[in-house]
Amino acid sequence: MDVPADRSARTVQRIPPGTVRRARRRRPTGEPPPLPHHLQTSGVRWLIAAAVLVALTIAVFARGLRGLAVDVTVADDAVVGWLGRLEAPGLVGIWRALAALSSWWVLNGLLWGLLLALLVLRRFRHLIVLVILAQVLSLLAENIVAAFAQRPRPFGVEIREGWGGWAMPSIQITYIAASLVVILYTLVPEGRWRNTGKWVVTALIALTAIGRIALGADAPTDVLVGVALGVTIPLVAFRWFTPNEIFPITYRGGSGAHLDVGGARGQAIRRALSDQLGLEIEEVKPFGLAGSAGSTPLRITVDGDPPAQLFGKLYARSHLRSDRWYKLGRELLYGRLEDEKPFNTVRRLVQQEDYALSLMGRAGLPSPTPFGFVELTPEREYLLVTEFFDGATELGDAEIDTQVIDDGLGIIRRLWDAGLAHRDIKPANLLVRDGHLLLIDVAFVQARPSPWRQAVDLANMMLCLALRSSPEVVYQRALRQFSVQEITEGFAAARGLALPSQLRRMLRAEGRDLHAEFVRMLPTPPQPVSIQRWSWRRVGLMGATAVLLVLTVAALISITNNDAAAKTSIEVSSLPCTDLEPLWLQAQAVPSASLVPCVRDLPVGWSLENVAVNDGRSVISLIHDRTSGQAMEARLTAGCDVGGVAEQASAPPGVRRYQLVTRQGPVFQAVRFDVFPGGCVISRIRAVPSSQAEVMGAAPDILGYVTRDQLSQALDRRSGGRLHL
């Protein structure tokens, strides 16, 4: 496959001579492609199980603690009670240690560690999926499933572990399961290590779940639904958006653009080449990975006499996404220097390069002959097949003479004459064979480019050639094919991002400023061409990027704070004295309290902002339309200090009320204490002068109280005497 010096009159080479051919085969409708895309079976099973469990949870518990929900709760509480009654020296300490595996300190530590690890490892796509995943999981578990189910904590047992909000799903089990699955799919390589990790994760989740159940914080079905959500959401998210075949987890270096061509993909490549191009393949091996960051380059050995070699470039959706991000980054930094429109599909990306190779052949340029491309997975993976330049050496490793220099400059002249620009002239794309220069990797070739881009190609070629010779020799040879004005224009345009990254690295490693040496040889120093291009589109993109960064930081802060451990909302819009489920939950939060607060019919202008319930306290927040911010916060606790505070005459039955004015300034503030056996409600009231009389007049009548005995009797009636508060 020797390449003649003049390729303008060559005949089109369809396939290497001596190659064994077979009849091509069309894939019938309905037959899967060589490499079908599908979610792994375990992911589908988890997805189905989670959907069924969530649907059953809502169906059973949406009406509150009635009917089948009572039967499930009775069975759950029997298990909780049995585990809680087990006695052995140090057993409670063991339960607490196991439950601590899912404490908020551990969860936040895992999350921060994950974020830092993904940043250090530059797994930005995994990081983005993690941030979005945390928001979705929180919304689904806390705002949808828990809000529909409204299930209190286990009844009839002492709760000896921290908790917050509704019991179903178990939020801490959900988050520990999700955190461990995220670790598996972002930090642990696929294969033996990940399979072992799955057993470790299963054991850790089971142990911490047993600890929380034994301490009365969660019931078995709460744990079951939490595990289903915590495993399924990250499992499906990472398998769908960061599939291992495209975004492999590896610590052996190399580019993330390079796909594994063994196993199923290797078999699919052989099958596709056989069916679609009629080629019998002996071997497919990665080739020249160091010089490629936008595809997976392959050397394909074809059966024949003698065996022939072809070159392949494997493209996948990951390369398409990389192209999009690269072009977006360029536009943000410099504006639209030229056509920065990304490709919409992998198919179009491959079609562009196949077409560009044909253009190069018609223009007589020394580029590989295209043999077509094959489909592995529709719209996801394609393999471009071209001539293989056997025996060629990359320019950066070759010895060159004036013939090679003339070839390189001649390539630029032919590109100009044909109205083309290569747009990626660098040593890795310039090969030397038999004393002649060859040009490869034409994926970014542009027809009818801007004069600026053509000038950049010339300067980049001269810099590449000077790396292996000298600027003086290259400049003198260039004057034979280009005018001084054209060379000057090239070095005025070739600055910054206009130089490929590999060329910039090699120029720095050279220890000489070759660009400046060329400029000194010019009769007149060029005026640098600005590569900053401003447009309304660029301004809009920069604004959108800034907003996205702010939202991302806000999301990171929200998922890494410890608010859930201190103040967990139960997502209710009202708290009437007849709605038993939230009242039972408050009674469980402060087991000693003889009274539980509720909210009566609110006067005009008042509305309930939030109700948060955690072990040891509940907090009711209310707002008033004439007071900016919170107008009243009522906190139920086991006790309070009212020393030195004046007692009020009017109070609900069984309550002693105290009130203290803490501020009379521009914002009036007062604290009211309602004290009763085993508990206390501390109400903090604030109002501006214009609404002070209205707020203070209505505040004493907003809260009502339900006795623990009333709640206990209601639970007995609902459960037929099987559940006890």
N, C-alpha and C positions, 0 to 999 in steps of 0.2 A: 504493500500500500504506500509506495513512495509518492511524495507530493511534488509535482513539477513546479518549477519556479514561476511559470506563468499558468495560472489556473483559468484564465479567461476563456480558453477554448476547450476546456475539459468536457468530457461527456458525463452525464449524470450517472453516478454509481449507485445501483439499486441495492446490491448486497455483495459482500466480499466473495470473490471467486472461490470455487471449491466447497462452498458451504452446503451442508446437507439441508435440503428443504422438504417441507411437508405441506400438505394442503391446509389452507387457512380454514378456520371454523367459525361460523357466526353463532353467537350465544342466543339460544331461543328465548322468546318471551317467557318470563317466570323463572328461568334458571338463575341461580345466584351468581354474582360476579366472582372473579378469582379470589378476591379478598373481601368477603361480606362484612359490612359494619353492623355490629350488634352489641347490645349491653350484655355483660356477662350474666350467666344464669343466676348466680347468687344475688346479683343486684336486682334482677327482676323479682326474685322470690322475696327479698327484703321489701321491695316497693309494694308488692301485693299485700304482704303481711302488715306493713304499716298502714296502708290504706284501709284494710279491713278492720284493724284495731281502732283506728281513729273513728271510722264510721260507727263501729259498735259502741265506742265510748260515748259519742254524741247521742246515739239512739237510746242508750240505757240511762245516761245521767242527765240528759238535757232537761227533763221534767223535774229535776231535783231528786231528793232521797225518797223515791216512791217505787213501788212495784219491784221489778227485777233489780233495780239499783240497791234496794234494801237487801235482797238475797246475796248479791255480790259482796256488799259491804260486810254482812254477817260472816261470810266465808273468809274474807280477807282478815277481818279483825280476830277471827279464831286463830289464824296462823300467827298474826302479830302477837296475840296474847300468849300462845304456846311458846314462841321463841323468847318472849320477855320474861316468862316464868322460869326458864331454865336457870339453874343455879350451879355454880362451880367457882372455886377460888380464882379470882382475877378475870372471870368471864366478862363482866361489864367493861373492864378495861380493854379487853380484846375487841368487844363490840365498838367501843369508842375509837379505838385505833383504826379499825376497818372503816368506820363511817368517816373518819378524818381524811381518807383518800379522796373523798368528794367534797371536802370543805371548800368554801369560797377562796381561801388563801391558796389552796392547791390549784383550783380552777384558774384563778387569775395568774398564778405563776406559770402554769402550762401555756396559757394564751400568750403572755408576754414572751415566754421562751420561744414559742412557735413563730411569732411575728419577727423576732430578732434573727432566728435561724434562717427563715425564708429570705429576709433581707440580705444577710451575709452570703447565703448561697445563691442569691440573685434568681430565685424562683418566683419571679414577679407574678406570673399568671396564677400560680398556686396561692400567692398572697392575696391577690384580688378575689379569687374564689373564696378564700377563707373569710375575708371581711364581709362579703355579701352573704355567705353562708351563715355567719353568726347572726346577722340581722334577720334573715329568713327563719332560722331556727327559733329565735326569740319570739318573733311574731307568731309563728305557728303554735309553739308550745304554750306560751304565756297568754297571748292575746286571743287565740282562737280556741284551742282544745280546752285549756283550763277555764276560760271564760264560759264556754258552753257547758262543761261538766259540773263546775262549781261543787267539787267534792271536798267535804271537810277531812280533817286528819282522822286517823283511826280512833274509834271510841272505846271507852272502858279500859284504857291503858295509860300508864304514865309516860309522857313523851320526854325522853331524856337526851334528845339531840336537837340541834338547831334546825329551824325550818322557816319557811316564808311562803305566804300565799296559799292557793289551793293545793290539794294533795295530788291531783291527777292532771297532767303527768308529773312524776317526780322530777322537778326542775334540775336538781343537782345530779341525779342519775343521767338525765338527758344530756347535760353539759359534759359530764365526765366521759360518757360513752362517745359523744361527738368529738371531744378533744383527743381521745385515744385513737379513734378512727382517722382523724386528720393527721395525727403523727404517722400512722401507718402509711398513708397515701401521699405524704409530702416529704418524709424523711427516710423511710425504710425502703430499700430496693425490692423490686418484685422478685418472687421466687422463694427460696428456702427461708430467707430472713423474714420476709413479710408473712409467710405462712406460719412460722413460729410465733411471730408477733401477734397474729390473730388469736392464738391460744392464750398468750399472756394477757392480751386485752380482755378476752372473755373471762379469765380468772379474776382479774382486777375488778371488773364490773360486778361480777357475781359476789365477790367478797365484800365490796363496799355496800352493795345492795342488801346483803344479809345483815350487815352491821346496822344500817339505817332501819331496817324492818324490826330487828330485835330491840332497838331503842325506841320504837314506837313512832318514828317520824314519818315513815312511808308504809304503804300496804303493798302486797305482791302485785296487784294489777296496776297500781301507780308506777311501780318499777318497770313492769312489762311494757306499758305504753311509752314510758320514758326511753327505754332501751330501743324500742322500735323506731322512734323518732330520731334519737341520737345516733343510731347506726345508719339508718336509711338515707337521711338527707345528705350527710357528707359523702357516703358511699356513692350514691347516684351522681352527686355534683362533681366529684373528682373523676369518676369514670367517664362522665359525659363531656366535661369541659377540659380535663387534663388527662386524656387517656394515656396509659403508660407507653403504648407503641409510638406516640408522638412526643410526649413529655416524660421520658424515662427518668426515674430516680437513680442516679449513679454518682459515684464518688471517684471515678477513674479518669476524670478530665474529658476533654473533647468538646465538640460543639453540640448544643441541643438541637441543631438543625439535622443532625445525622441520625437516621432511623436504623433500627436493627433489621438486617436483611436475612436473618436466619429464620428458622421455624416456619410458621404459617405464611409470613410475608415472602420468604424465600421460595416456598412452593408456589405461591400465587404468581410470583414474577416468572417462574419457569412456565407455568401453565398459560399465562397471558401472552408471553412471547411465542409460544408454540401455536396457540389458537389464533392470535391476531396478526402475527407477522410470519408464521410458518417456519420458525427457527427451532432447532433442537439445541438445547442449552446443556453444556457440560459443567459450567461453574459460574457463579455470580459472587464477586468479592468487592468490598469497598476499596476505593482507589482515590488517592490524592485528597484525603479528607482535610489536611491542614490548610489547603488553599481554597476551601469551599465553605461558605457560611449560609448559603441560601438554598441548598439542596443536598441530597445524598449522592455523591458521585460513585459510579460502579464500573468495574471492568467485567465485561461479559464474554466468556469463552463459548464460542459456537461450534458445534460438532461439524467436522469437515475434514477434508484431506488436502492440506493440513488444517488443523483447527484454526479458526479465525477469531479475532478479538474485536469486540465492539465496545463503545463507551455508552454508558447510561446515566441519566440524571433522574433520580426519583424525587418527585414533588408530592407534598401532602398539604393538608389544610394548615398545618403549623407553619409551613413556608409562606403560604398566602397571608396568614396573620402577621408574620414577621415583616412581610413586604408592606402591609398596611401601617404597622406601627413605625417602621422606618420612614416611610413617606410622611406620616403625620408629624414625626419628630423633626424632620427636615423643614416642613412647612412652618412649624412653630418657631424654629430657630432662625430660619432665613427667609421664609415666605416661599412662594411658588417660583423657583428658579426656572422651571420648565414644566413638562407634563408630570405632575405628581399624583395623578389620579390612580388609585390602587386598582388591582384586578378584583373582579367580583367573584370569580370561581377559579378553582385549581385548573379546570379544563382550559379556560381562557389564558391562564398563565403559560401552560405548556404549548397551546396553539401559537401563542406569540413567539416563543423561542423557535418552534419548528418553522414558522413562517420566516422569522429573521434569518435562520440558517439558509433557507431557500434564496432570500434576497442577497445574502453574502455570496452564495454560489453564483448567482446571475451576474453579480458585479465583479466576478473573477478574483475574489478575496480568498486567501489561504485559510479557510475555516473548515471544520468537519462537514462531511456530507451527511445530511439527515436521512434516516431510514424510517421515520415515522415515530409514533408513540402508541403505547398500549394503556388500556384502562385496567386498574386493579380494583378500585372501589369507586363507583360512580360519584363524581363531584368531590371526591375526597383524596384519591391517590392515583397518580399517573406516572408512567415511566417513558422518558424521551430517549430514543436510541439513535446514536450517530456513529460516524467513523471514529476509530480509535487510532490516535497518532502514536504508534508503537515506536519506541526508541527515542522519543522526544524528551528534551530536558527543559525544565522551567528556566526562564531567562535569569532569574536570580542565582542559579547554580551553573550557568553555562559560560563558556569562553566565547566571546563574540569578536567579529572582525568588521571591516567596513561593509561587507556584503550583508551581514545581519542588520547593521545600522541602516543601510539603504532599504532593505526589505521593510523594516519597521516604519521608516518615514514614507515609503511607498504605500504601505497599508493605509496610512492616514490620507494620503493624496487620493487613493482610490475611494475611500469612504466619502471624502468631500465630493469627488466627481459623481458618485452615485447618489448623493443627497442623503447620506446616512451618518449616524454618529454611534460609536460603540458605547460610550458613557461609563465604561468600567475598565479603562486601560490601566493595568497594573502588572507586576512581574508574574503573578500566578496565572494570568490569562495570556501570557506570551511564551510560546514554546519554541525551542531551537532544535531542528533536526536536519542533518545533512547540510549544515551551513546555511539554512534558510529559516526565516522567522514565520511562525504560524500563530494565528489568532483564534482563541477559543472563548467560550462562555459569552454568547451573544444574546442572553436573555433580556438585556436592557437596551438593545439596539433600537434606535428611533429614526423613523423616516422623516425627511424634511425638518431637521432639528434647527434650533436657533443658532446664529453665528457664534454666540458665546459658547455653546456646547461644543461646536466643532473646534473652536480655538482651544478649549480645555483639553480635548483629545490630543491635539498636537503637542501641547506643553507636557502632558502626562507621558506621552510616548518618548519625548526627548529626555525627560527625567529618568524614566525606566532604563533607557539605553545608556545614559551617563553613569548609572550605578555600576555597570559592567565595563565601562571604557573611560572616557573623560568628557567633560562638557565641551572642551575645545574641538575635539574630533566630531562630536555629534553636531555641534553648531555649524561647522564647516560643511559637513555632509548635508545638513538641512537646507543650507543656502542653495543647493543644487535643485531642490524641488519646491522651496517656499521662498517668498519674498521676505525681506527684513520686516516689513510692516506686518505680515502674517505671523511671524515668530514673535514680534513684540506684542501683538494682540493676544497670542496664546499665553505668554507669561504675565500679562496684565490680568487675564481672566482666571488663571490657575492659582487659587488661593483657598486656604481653609478647607471647607467641606468639599470643594471641587476636586480635591485629590482623594483617591480611594484610601481607606484606612491602612491597608497593607503598604501602600506606597509611602504614606506618611511615616509609618513605623520604620521602614527601611532607610528613609532619608535621615531620620533621627539617629539610627544606629550607625550610619555612615560617618557621623561626626563632622560632616561638612555641609554647608548651606549651598547645595547644588543650584537651587533656585536663584540665589543671589549671584552665583558665579555666571549663570546664563545672562542675568540682567546686566551684569558689568560688561559683557561682550557686545551688548546692543548699542548702536550709535546714540540712541536717545532712551533714557530710562522710561519705562512705561508708567502711565498713570493707572494705579490699581482699579480694577472694575469692582464696584460694590456688589456684593452678593446678597445684600438685604433688600427684600421686596415686600413692601407693605400693601395690604389690601384690607377691605372690610371683612373678608372671609378670615384672614389671619387674625385680625383683632377679635373677631367673634370666637375663633377657636381658642385663643389665649384666655379670653374671659371665661369660656366654658371649662377650660382646663383648670383655671384658678378656682372656680366654683366646685368642680369635682374634687379637687385636692382638699378644700375646706370641708366638704361633706365626708370625705374619707377620713380625715383627722377626727371629725366629730363622731363618726362611726367607731373609730378605734377607741376614742375616749369612752363612748357609751358602753362598749362591750368589755372594757377592761376596768371599769370602776367597780366599787363594792356596794353600790346602792341596793342591789337585790338582797344582800345579806342583812341590811339594816332596815329597808323600807320596801316591801314587796306589795305592789298593787294587786288587788283582786278583781280589777276591771268591772266594777259595777257602776251603774248610772244613778242608783238610788239605794237607800238603806232603810226601808220601812221597818217598823217594829213587828210586822207580820211575815217578813221574808226570813225564814228560819236558817237556811244554809249559811249565810254570812254571819249570823248571830251565833250559831254553833261554833263557827271557826274562831270568832272573837273569844268565846268562852274557853276554847281550847288554848288560846294564846295566853290567857291569864287564868289558870285553873282555880285560883283562890278567890276570884272576884264573885261576889254574890249578885252583882248587877252587871248587865252588859248594855252599852249605849247603842241607841239607834237614832235615826233622823226622822222627825215628825214632818208633816206637810210644811214645806218651806214657804215663808212669806214671799211676797213679790220682790224681785231683785236678788234673791238668794239662789244659789245652785250648788250642788255637790261637785267638788272638783276631783276628789280621789279618796279611796279607802285602802289603806295598806295594813296588812296583818302579818306579824312575825311572832315567833315564840317570845313571850314576855311582854308584848305590847301590841296595840292596834292604834292606828292614827286615822282620824277622820278630818279631811280638809274641805273647807267651804269657801266660796268666793261671793262677793257682793258687787253688783254692777256699778256702784258709786264709790268703791274702794279699789284702787289699783293693787293688784296682787291678792294675796290670801287675806281674807277677813277674819277667819276663825279656824283654829286647829285644835281638835280635841284628842288627847292621847290617853288611852286606857293602860294603866300599869298596876302592879300589885300594891303599891303604896306611894305616898308622897309626904313631904315635910311641910306642914302648914304653920310652923312656929312663927309667932308674931303677926299673923294675918288675921284680919277681923272676920268673924263669922257672920253670915247673912241670915236674916230672919226667914226668908222664903226659900224653900227647897223642896224637891220631890220627896215623897214618902221614903223613909229609910236612908236618906242622904243628908249629910251635913255639908253646907256650902260655905266656902270662904272666897273672898275676892280682894285682890290687891291691884291698885293702879300703879303701873311702873313708868308711865311716861305721859306727860300732858302737852308736849310740844306740838309741832306741826302735824305729827301723826300720833293719835291717841293710842295707848297700848295698856291692856289690863290682863291679869291672869286670874282665872277662876278655878277653884279646887272643889270638886264634888267627891266627898269622902264617904265610903260605905264599907261594911265588913269585907275584908280580903282584897279591897281594890280602891282605886282612885282615878278619876278622870280630870286631867289638867287641860283646861281650855285657855288658849292664848288668843286674845281678841285685839284686832287693830282696826282703826278707822281714821279717816281724814276728818277735819272739823265739820265739813258740810254734811257728812253722813254719820257723825258720831252718835247723835241722839237716836237715829233710826237703827243703827247697828246694835248699840248697847240695849236698846229697848227690845229688840227681837231676839238677841242672843240667848237669854235665859230659857226661852221656850223652844229652841230649835232641837235640842237633844231630849230624847225620852229614854226610858230604861225598861229593860225586860229582866225579870229575876231569873237566876240560874234554875230555880225550881220549875218555873214555867217552861224553860227550854228543855229541861230534862223530861218533864211530862209530855211535851210535844214529841220528843224523840221516841219515848216509849210507845206513844200512840202510833206514830208512823211505822215503827218496826215491829209492832205487835209484842212489845216487851223484850225483844231480842238484842237491842242496842241500848247502851246506857252512857250518859254524859259523864 
